[in-house]
Amino acid sequence: MHIRVKMKFIRKLLKIIGLVLVSVAVLLSVLPYFFSTETKELNPNEKPFSNSHFINTSKTLIHYRVWVPAGKVMHKVFLIHGFSGSTFSYRNNIDTLAGLGALVIAMDLPAFGFSDKSDAANYSSDNTFEAINKIISLYDTAGIGQFVFVGHSMGASVASVYASNFPKQVKKLILIDGLPFENQKGGWFAKRLLSYPPLLRWANVLTKYYFAKQDKFTVLLSSAYAQPADSLSASGYLLPFTYKNSGSAILKMATANNTNVSFNKEAFKKIPLLIIWGKNDTWIPIKAQESFIKNYPEAKTCVVANAGHCPMETKASEVNKVMKQFIWNIYI
């Protein structure tokens, strides 16, 4: 009898716990719809910058900017930002590159900056690569067909996989605090979970009422920079997150299907490579690239002292010098 009483109590307890969990799940699924997520919408007719341009690929609006050198175009450079970044991330490098005769293009990846964040947008790498090819085809400068690609953090992965799939478009490759990734199959449950409509709604609610604040971005950037971030930097990173669907777009990007994308190691090895890393990077510690370098002994490397995850911003003069030497084949 004693055992039966215990079992009965356990079953009753489990039933209560189950009801509580179901109730909490229902509450969390309904609650975000009581909060307004209305914010301003992206409008391609209102250029964020004087040199802003937009293209459309697979019903997805892509924002990019172009800087044309005053004299003859000697090189072409394509800049790809990292997670939560935008074209703003390269603000301290563009004048140097353009001043030395480079046509410079910086692109906002879908879900970031002033590119598409809508529910209908295509956030796949396939579509991103299509957008890159579409953009660079518009700037087929005579005699200078290939671009030097520069990628930071997540953007380094995008640039690497792109370069390995379209090596004829890439003259050289510069990776800043980021490395290539190899797509892994699976993750079905995670994708379904992140696609759950109430969770997408929560992402927009939390972005609007909590994350998209000046103080939050100041703290975030200070961690990335490994030094205090100024108000200009925080404002520049914050602005794109004040637009509609900034939270849910990131989840949609994370769950996008990439059907034709894979990292081609053999093609990648043939592309001249420069790796720049902040010595004090705590987001992706410098040790992360040590094993990678062993497989690519011909790659040139530069460790930037007293720099965190974003050396192209906090130590721009050092990074600009190294990029200039690599792109223009001038080594000191």
N, C-alpha and C positions, 0 to 999 in steps of 0.2 A: 504493500500500500504506500509506503513511504516513497519508493522509487516512482510509482505512478503519479503521486502528488507533485513530485519534482518535475517530471516530464510535462505534466499538464501546465505547471507554472512556466516552464521554459517556452512551451508552445505559445502560451498567452503573451509572454514577454516579447517573443519574436514577432507576433502579430501586431502588437502595439508599436514596436520599433518600425515594422514595415509600413504601418499606417502613417507614422510620423514622417518617415522618409518620403513617402508618396505625397503627403501634404506639403512638405517643404519644397519638393520638386515642382509641384503645381504652383505654389506661391511664387517661387523664383521664375517660373515660366510666364506668369501673368504680370508680376510686379513691374518689369521694365516698361510695359505699355502704359503705365500711369505717369511716366515722365515724358516730357516733350524732348524730342531730339532735333527740333527744327534749328537749322543754322543756315548760313548763306550758301548758295550753290555756285559751283564753278561755271563761269560764263566765258567761252572762248572769244567772244567779242570784246571782252574787257581784258586786255593784255596785262598780265602781272608785271611785266617788265617791257621796256621799250624795244628790246630785241627778242621778244617772245614770239613763238610760232606754234601752231597746232596742226597735227595730222590725225587722220582717222584710220584705224586698222581694226577690222572685225567689230565695227560699231564701238570702238574704244578710242577715246580722245587722248592723244599723247601730247604733252607740252615739252618743248625744247627751246633752247636759246642758242644764238649764233653770234660769234664775235669774228669779224673780218679784219685782218691786219691792214695797216695803212699802206704798206708796200706790196711787193710780190709775195704770193703765197708759197712758202717753202715747205711746209708740212701741214698735215691735217691731224687734229687731235680730237678724240671723242671721250667725254668724261661721263662716268656712271657712278652715282652716289651710293651710299650704304643705307642700311635700315634706318628709317625715320628721317633720312636726309632728303636733299633736293639739289637743284642746281646751285643753291645758296652755299652748299658745302665746299664748293671750289672757288669761292669769291676771292681768296687770297692768292690764287695761282693763275687766273685767266689773263690778267694784264701782262704778266711776264711771258706767258706762252704766245699771246697775240703780238706782243711787242717785239718778239724775235721772229716774226713772220709766219706764225701758225694760224690757220683757220681753226677756230675752236668751236665745238658743239658740245653742249651739256644737255642731258635728257633727264626728265623726271620719270622714273619707273611707274607703271600703273599702281595705284593705291597710295602713291606718295607725291609730294610737291603739288603741282597744279595739273597733274594728269588725272585721268578718269578715276572716280571713286564710286561710280553708280552700281546699282545691283545688276545691271545688264552688261557690265564691262567684262572683257576677256582678260583675266589676270595671268594667263599661262605664259611660260617662258617662250613657247612657240610664237605667241603673238608679240611678245616683247622683241624677239629677234626679227620678226617681220617688220616691226616698227623701225628698228635700227637700220635694217636694209633699205627701207623706204626713205628714211631721212638721209642716209649717206648717198643714195642715188641722186638726190637733189643737189649734191655738192661734188659732182664728179669733175674736179678741177683738172684741166688738161695737164698731163705729165705727172700728176700726183694722185694716183688712183687709190692708194691704201691709206688707212688711218692708223695712227698710234692710239691704242685704247688704254684708258686709265680707269681702274676700278678701285673703289674703297670699300673695305669690309664686305658686306653682302654684295656690293657692286663688283668687288673683285671676283667673286664666284660667277656672277652674271657675265662679266667681261671674259673670263677664262673659258667658260663653256661656249660662249659665242665664238671666241677666237678659234677654239678647237673644231667647231662646226663650219666656220666660214673663214678659213685661213687665208684665202685669196683677198679678203677685205682688210686684213690686219698686217701692218708693217712691223709693229713692235707692241709689246704689252707691258704695262706698269701696274703692279698690284701694291696697294697700300693697306697694310694691316688686314689682309684677307687672302684667302687661298681658294683654289678650285674646289668644287664639291662634285661628288658622284651621286647621281640620283639613285635612291633606294626604293625598291618596290614595297608595297605594303602600306600600313598606316590607314587601313580602311576605316577602323572605328574612330580614330582621331579626326579624320576628315568629316565623317558623318556628324561627330559631336560638334566640331567647329562650324559646321554648316547649319546647326540647329537655329531656327529663326529667333527664338528668345535670347539665345546667346549672342547673336549678331546685334540684336537690339541693345543688350547690355553693353556691348562694346561701344556703341554710339553714346549711350547714356553716360558711361564712365569717362569716355573721352571728353564729352561736353562739360560735365560737372566736376571732374576731378583732374584728369591728366592734362588737358589743354589749358594750362595756366602758366603764367610767366615764372612763378617760383618753382614749379615742378620741372620745367625745362632747364632752369638754371642749375638745379641739383643734378639732373640727368647729364647735362653737358659737362658740368664740373667733374663728374665721375669719368666721363669719356675723355676729357682733356687732361686729366690728372693735374688739374690746376683750376682755380676759380674761373668760371665763365662770365663774360661781361653781358650786359643787358642787350647789346646789339645782336650777339650770337643767339641768345635765348629767344629773342623776338623773331629772328630770321627763321629759326627752326620751328617755332610755335605757329607762325602764320598759316601754313598749309593745313594744320590740324584744326583750324577754326572753321573749315568747310564741311559740308554735309557728308555723312557716311565715312568720315576719316577713320573711325574705329572698325566698323564692319568690313571695310575694304581690305584692311590688313588680314583679317581672318579669311576672306575670300581668296586673297592672293596665296595664303598658306595652304589652301585646299584645292588650288587650281590643278587641273590635269595637264601634265606636260607629256604629250604623246610621242614627240619626235626628238626629245632633247636627251643627250647623253654626253658625257665628257670623253673626248677622243684624245687619249694620252699621246698617241704617236704624232698626230697633227700638232698637238700643243708643244711637243718637244722641239719642233722646228722653228718656233716663233721666238725671236730675241726677247728676253725677259729681264725685267728689273723688279726686285722686291724691296719695298721700303717699309720699315717697321719702327714704331715708337718703342723705345727701350722700356718705358714705364707703363706700357699697355696692360691694364688689368682685365679688360674685356676679352681680348684674345691675346694671352701672354705670348711673348716672343718665342717661347719654346715650341709653340704650335707649328712653327714653320721649319724647325730644325730637320725633322725627318723628311719633309717635303723637299728641302734644298738638296739633300743627299741624292735624290732621284733626278735632280736637274742641276748638275755641277757647273754648267756653263752660265747659269743665271747670275746676274749681278745683284748684289745685295747692299743695302744701306740701312744701318741702325741709327735712328735719330735720338740723340741723348736728350734727357729731360722732356720727352714727349710721350703722350698717352696714346689713345686709340685713333686720334685724328691729327697726325703730325702735319698734314698739308694745311691745316688751319692754324695750329698753335706754333709751329716752327716752319712757317711758309718759306722763309728765305733759304733754309737748308734744303728743303724738299724741292723748291724751284730750281736750285742750282744743280741738284742731282738729276732731275728730270731733263733739264736743258742739256746736260752732258750726255745723257743717254739718247735723247731724241736727235740731237745735232751731231752725235759722234765726236764730241769734244771731251776728252778725259784729262783731268789735271792730276 
